[in-house]
Structure formats: structure tokens, C-alpha cells
Amino acid sequence: MLTCYDDATGERTELSAMALGVWAARTAALLRDGCGLGGGDRAAVLLPPHWQTAAVLLGAWSIGVSVSIRLAATAGLPVVGPGADEPLDAVFAARGRVDDWLEDVPVARHRFVLDVGPKAAPGRPAPDGYRSFLAEASRHDGQAPAYALVSPGDPASVDGTSYAELGTVALGIAEQQDITAGDRVLVDAGQHEHPLFWLLAPLAVGASVVLCVNMNPDLLDVRVATEGVTRVL
């Protein structure tokens, strides 16, 4: 379902649909059972393209938590739009963005740090006021918790964008990029930071993803061949 490369570290992580579902369920249980959150609650995500980011997003959405996706490309800029000034219930941030003086990491009752992206330091203690996402999510067994059904009209984003609207956009991107069911899509994370491109559009049409972080262009042809890639973004 999702294969994640980091050419700066040599990391390669491969997740089947079941494995990704387990991590999404762990995230959902962390938010619901560990934080008491659910439909109507709000979270901010300050994370780069990564398999852990996919788990955070899918887990939050699966229990009706709306998400504010805050890209590194817009770091330091004010967040505007409906609901931008309302308090958040949870925040998930990459370690490098927690420590970046340009960032304005939002205040939230529950704060989690992820060692992904630049300045990642697996094994180091979480910064003051934060908990390690991997450590906390791993406490849960990966069984999807009971939850109320999410309606297509419910807000997927804190600005009020619904699940149906988000799905429509994802399908539109898939059509624009000529991604179809069964495709294996290689995505250069440096060119497509927003999860609509590297996660939602491929999954919406039944494609799988080869996500390349710190992409080495010299490896493109080899990776296309070894991973059976049919589309490149």
C-alpha cells in the first residue's frame, strides 16, 4: 500500500494495507482512549510526507477529528480562514518544526512529537510539553476502536471542508494525474508536500504509493524498475 524511502538515511519502510490500518487504528485509539477526543474535536498536523504522517491523518479522520494541515512551505505565515483562531485539541509536529524559530506551533491540550524529516533524532527524549507519538501509539493494540460513523458532510478540515469535498478533490487530482486503480505511483516528497497528492489521490482510486523523501534523482530509473512503478509524480 505504502512504501517510504528516505535517500538521506537509506531507510525503506514498506506497509501493507493491513499494517497501515493497524497504525491508523493505534492513532485513533490514542486520540479516543488516550486523549478523550472524537467527532467535533480539532488537531493540527505539522509533518512532512512520511508513513507516520499517513497513520496520523487516517487515524484522526477515522474517528471524526478534523485536521489542520500546516505545510513547512507556509511556516511562519499566519493561518487564516474559518476556525483558524479557535483552540485546538491536539497537535502532531515533526521535531525539526518544534525547534524551528520560524514556526508558530499551535497550542493544544495534547501535543505529540514525531522524529520524521529534518532534525529527526529517534531515541531522544521528547521536548518539554510533548509526548512521543510512536511511544504513545504503540501502547494501543491496533484494533480499530468503536466509534460513531463519520458522515460525508462532517468536517475533515478545521476550515469546514467536508469528507465528501476532500474526497472529490482527491479524485480530481487522480484524474488530472492519470492515476487509476492498480497503479503504483512514485511520488517525490520534495515536489508534493500536501497529502492530497502523496496519499489521498492514489488511495482514492485504489493505487499504491512509493513515497521518496530526499529523492536522489540518480536512483529514479532503478526505483521505477525495482518497485514496479507505473506513474511518477
C-alpha positions in Angstrom: 0.0 0.0 0.0 2.7 2.5 1.0 6.5 2.2 0.6 8.5 5.0 2.1 12.1 5.7 1.1 14.5 8.3 2.6 17.5 8.6 0.4 19.3 10.7 3.0 19.3 7.9 5.6 18.8 4.8 3.4 15.6 4.0 5.2 13.0 1.9 3.4 9.7 1.1 5.1 7.0 -1.0 3.5 3.4 -1.2 4.8 0.7 -3.4 3.5 -2.9 -2.1 3.7 -3.3 -4.1 6.9 -0.1 -2.7 8.5 -1.1 0.9 7.6 -4.6 0.1 9.0 -3.0 -1.0 12.3 -1.1 2.2 12.7 -4.2 4.3 11.8 -6.2 2.3 14.4 -3.4 2.9 17.0 -3.6 6.6 16.3 -7.4 6.5 16.6 -7.2 4.7 19.9 -4.6 7.1 21.2 -6.8 10.1 20.3 -10.0 8.5 21.5 -9.0 6.5 24.6 -5.8 8.3 25.5 -6.9 11.9 24.9 -10.7 11.6 25.0 -11.2 13.1 21.6 -13.7 12.3 18.8 -16.1 13.9 16.4 -16.0 17.7 16.6 -12.5 17.9 18.0 -9.7 19.5 16.1 -6.0 18.7 15.5 -3.1 20.4 13.7 -0.6 18.3 11.7 2.9 19.8 11.1 4.5 16.9 9.5 6.3 16.1 6.2 5.3 13.3 3.8 6.0 10.0 5.7 4.3 6.8 6.6 3.8 8.0 10.2 2.1 11.1 8.8 -0.3 8.8 6.9 -1.1 7.0 10.1 -1.8 10.2 12.0 -4.1 11.6 9.3 -6.0 8.4 8.6 -6.4 7.7 12.4 -7.7 11.2 13.2 -10.1 11.2 10.3 -11.4 7.7 11.1 -12.9 9.0 14.4 -14.1 12.3 13.1 -11.3 14.6 14.3 -10.9 17.4 11.9 -7.4 18.3 10.8 -5.5 21.5 10.0 -2.7 20.5 7.7 0.2 23.0 8.1 2.8 22.7 5.5 6.5 23.5 6.0 6.3 25.7 2.9 4.0 28.0 4.7 5.9 28.0 8.0 5.7 31.4 9.8 2.7 32.6 7.8 -0.5 33.3 9.7 -3.2 30.7 9.4 -6.3 32.3 8.1 -9.8 31.1 7.2 -12.9 29.8 9.1 -12.0 28.5 12.6 -8.3 29.5 12.4 -8.4 31.3 15.7 -10.3 28.6 17.6 -8.4 26.4 20.1 -7.1 23.0 19.1 -7.3 19.8 21.0 -4.2 18.0 19.6 -1.1 18.8 17.6 1.3 16.5 15.9 4.6 18.1 15.0 8.0 17.0 13.5 10.8 17.5 15.9 12.5 19.9 13.5 9.5 22.1 13.4 9.1 22.2 17.1 12.7 23.6 17.4 12.4 26.0 14.4 12.3 29.7 15.4 10.3 30.4 12.3 7.5 28.1 13.4 4.5 29.1 15.4 3.4 25.6 16.7 -0.2 26.0 17.8 -1.1 25.5 21.4 -3.1 22.3 22.2 -4.1 20.2 25.1 -2.3 17.2 23.7 1.0 17.6 21.9 2.9 14.8 20.2 6.4 14.9 18.5 7.4 12.7 15.6 11.0 12.1 14.6 10.5 12.5 10.9 12.0 14.9 8.5 15.0 17.2 9.1 16.5 17.1 12.6 14.9 13.8 13.3 16.5 12.2 16.3 15.0 8.8 17.1 15.6 7.8 20.7 16.0 11.3 22.1 13.5 12.3 24.8 10.5 14.3 23.6 10.8 18.1 24.0 9.2 19.6 27.1 5.4 19.7 26.8 5.4 16.9 24.2 4.9 13.2 24.1 6.5 10.8 21.6 3.8 9.7 19.1 5.4 6.3 18.4 5.8 5.5 22.1 2.2 6.6 22.9 0.6 5.0 19.8 2.5 1.7 20.4 0.7 1.3 23.7 -2.5 0.5 21.8 -3.1 -2.8 20.2 -4.1 -1.7 16.6 -7.7 -2.9 16.8 -10.0 -0.3 15.4 -11.9 1.2 18.4 -15.7 1.5 18.4 -16.7 4.9 17.1 -19.7 6.7 15.6 -19.9 6.6 11.8 -18.3 9.6 10.1 -20.8 11.3 7.7 -19.7 12.6 4.3 -20.8 16.0 5.4 -18.8 16.1 8.6 -15.7 18.5 8.6 -12.5 16.8 7.6 -10.6 20.0 8.0 -10.8 22.7 10.6 -11.9 25.2 7.9 -15.1 23.2 7.4 -14.0 21.2 4.3 -16.1 18.1 4.5 -15.0 14.5 3.9 -17.0 14.4 0.7 -15.4 17.6 -0.6 -11.9 16.3 0.3 -12.6 13.1 -1.5 -13.8 15.0 -4.5 -10.6 17.0 -4.7 -8.5 13.8 -4.3 -10.4 12.1 -7.1 -9.9 15.2 -9.3 -6.2 15.1 -8.7 -6.0 11.4 -9.5 -7.9 12.1 -12.8 -5.6 15.1 -13.6 -2.5 13.0 -12.9 -3.9 10.0 -14.8 -3.7 7.7 -11.7 -6.0 4.7 -11.9 -6.8 1.6 -9.9 -3.8 -0.8 -9.7 -1.2 1.9 -10.5 1.9 2.1 -8.4 2.7 5.8 -8.0 6.1 7.1 -7.2 5.9 10.5 -5.5 8.8 12.9 -5.0 8.0 14.2 -1.5 10.0 17.3 -2.2 7.7 18.3 -5.0 4.4 17.2 -3.4 4.2 18.1 0.3 0.4 18.1 0.6 -1.1 14.7 1.5 -3.7 15.2 -1.2 -1.0 14.3 -3.7 1.1 11.7 -2.0 -1.7 9.9 0.0 -5.3 10.7 -0.7 -5.4 10.9 -4.5 -3.7 7.5 -5.0 -5.7 5.8 -2.3 -9.0 7.3 -3.6 -8.7 5.3 -6.8 -7.1 2.1 -5.5 -3.4 2.8 -6.3 -0.4 2.2 -4.1 2.4 4.6 -3.3 6.1 4.7 -3.4 7.0 7.8 -1.4 10.5 9.1 -1.9 11.9 11.6 0.7 15.1 13.4 -0.1 14.8 12.0 -3.5 18.1 11.2 -5.3 17.3 11.7 -9.0 20.1 9.3 -9.9 18.1 6.5 -8.4 14.8 7.2 -10.2 15.2 4.7 -13.1 16.3 1.9 -10.7 13.5 2.6 -8.3 10.9 2.6 -11.0 12.1 -0.8 -12.2 12.5 -2.4 -8.8 9.2 -1.1 -7.4 7.1 -1.8 -10.5 6.2 1.9 -10.7 3.6 2.8 -13.4 3.2 6.6 -12.7 5.7 9.2 -11.5 4.7 12.5 -9.8 
